[in-house]
Amino acid sequence: MQAAPAPATASDTETGQPEGEVALGVAPSGRCVIAGVAAATRLLCPQVMFGFAVGLLTEYATGVDFIEQFGQIVTYLGIADLE
């Protein structure tokens, strides 16, 4: 014989979150969760690491730091005259 499911709590009905998930807090597994953060981290982390590596290699190859590189890009694109 199966036990009856627990009734929805006020937080489940107010937030619209499925049972067992929370928008901000601690999941039943004990991990701290914020809705969608784990998926976004898995998606963006490799891209950020690649961008950081390219920035370091560019700085090493040109001798120009990131701030100066950014200023050059803005000037070359005609957004602002930073030189």
C-alpha positions in Angstrom: 0.0 0.0 0.0 1.4 3.4 -1.0 1.3 6.4 1.3 -0.8 9.4 0.1 1.3 12.3 -1.3 1.9 15.2 1.0 -0.4 18.2 0.5 1.1 21.2 -1.3 2.6 23.7 1.1 2.0 27.4 0.9 5.4 28.0 -0.6 4.7 25.5 -3.4 1.5 27.1 -4.4 2.8 30.7 -4.1 6.0 30.3 -6.0 4.7 27.9 -8.6 7.8 25.6 -8.1 7.3 21.9 -8.6 7.3 19.8 -5.4 10.8 19.1 -4.2 12.3 22.2 -5.8 12.9 25.6 -4.3 13.7 28.9 -6.0 16.3 29.8 -3.3 17.3 27.6 -0.4 18.4 24.1 0.3 17.2 21.3 -1.9 16.1 17.9 -0.4 19.5 16.6 -1.5 21.2 19.1 0.9 22.8 21.1 -1.9 22.3 24.9 -2.0 20.3 25.8 -5.1 19.2 28.9 -6.9 16.8 28.2 -9.7 18.6 27.8 -13.0 22.1 28.5 -11.6 23.5 25.0 -12.0 22.5 24.9 -15.7 23.8 28.4 -16.4 27.1 27.5 -14.7 27.6 24.4 -16.8 26.9 26.4 -19.9 28.9 29.6 -19.3 31.9 28.4 -17.3 33.8 26.9 -20.3 33.1 30.0 -22.3 34.4 32.3 -19.6 37.5 30.1 -19.1 38.1 30.2 -22.9 37.7 34.0 -23.0 40.0 34.5 -20.0 42.7 32.3 -21.7 42.4 34.2 -25.0 42.7 37.5 -23.1 45.9 36.3 -21.3 47.4 35.0 -24.6 46.6 38.3 -26.3 48.1 40.3 -23.5 51.2 38.1 -23.6 51.5 38.4 -27.4 50.9 42.1 -27.7 52.1 43.5 -24.4 48.9 45.5 -24.0 46.8 44.9 -20.9 43.1 44.2 -21.0 42.0 47.8 -20.2 44.1 49.2 -23.0 42.8 46.4 -25.4 39.2 47.4 -24.5 40.0 51.1 -25.1 41.5 50.3 -28.5 38.5 48.2 -29.5 36.1 51.0 -28.5 38.2 53.5 -30.4 38.5 51.3 -33.5 34.8 50.7 -33.6 34.1 54.4 -33.4 32.1 54.2 -30.2 34.2 56.7 -28.4 37.6 58.3 -28.8 39.6 57.1 -25.8 43.1 57.9 -27.0 
